[in-house]
């Protein structure tokens, strides 16, 4: 009986220790995690990069689009070739964006569809080898900015607001220009640029809403400091 009592006492002590440890984790765990998170430095970015001119780094810039399809689905694609310049200035009114995109570089991971998109029914890449976006002046919008630039597709120009956020500057590398990054979004209507084939079956008999959504992740390299 003495041995049995001793074993019971040991089991009770172990169980009590386990419960105490569980209680410590339950009550101090969140506070500890919060304290640890608070100790980590939060990433910081300024509202805009240092004043200057930045050349788009095409291999590290991704322009995606999503187009409404048959009213219930989406066709997604991208453009693989583009170039341009971003100008950051202390005065938001002096900030500029000038971008040129090669329409033949469209890709939706389907060769037949891509050739159709290059045809005169859509981008008409033979006659209009590029589309362009030009804008000057930005205004604050939430955590980011908006530019009311002009988008030209198939020779038709429309004002398209571009909402973007400055994502920061890459760690410096000796002998290399500063690298900055942006994330941008926009939305358009195909009909505004004369792209109307299959439109009723894609968006319905009538719609005033955008039917193409654009998303951009861009990196650019400093090319000249602002004076």
JOQUI-V431770 format. One line per field, one symbol per residue. ss: DSSP state (h for helix, s for strand, l for the rest). psi: psi as a letter, one per 30 degrees, with the letter a starting at -180 (. if undefined). Layout:
ss->???
psi->???
This chain:
ss->lhhhhhhhhhhhhhhhhhhhhhhhhhhhhhhhhhhhhhhllllllllllllssssslhhhlsssssssslllsssssssllssssssslllhhhlssssssshhhsslllhhhhhhhhlllllllllllsssssssllsssllssssssssssllsssssssssssssslllllllllsssssssssslhhhhlllllhhhhhllllllllssssssssssssssll
psi->eeeeeeeeeeeeeeeeeeeeeeeeeeefeeeeeeeeeffkkkkkllellkkakkkkjefgkkjllkkkkhffakkkalkfklllkkjklejfffklkjkkkjefgkkggjeeeeeefflffcfhfeeiflllkklkkllkjbfblkkilkkkkhgkkkkjkjklkkfaklkkkkgklkklklklllklkeffggjfkgeefeflekkglkgkkkkkjkklkkfkkk.
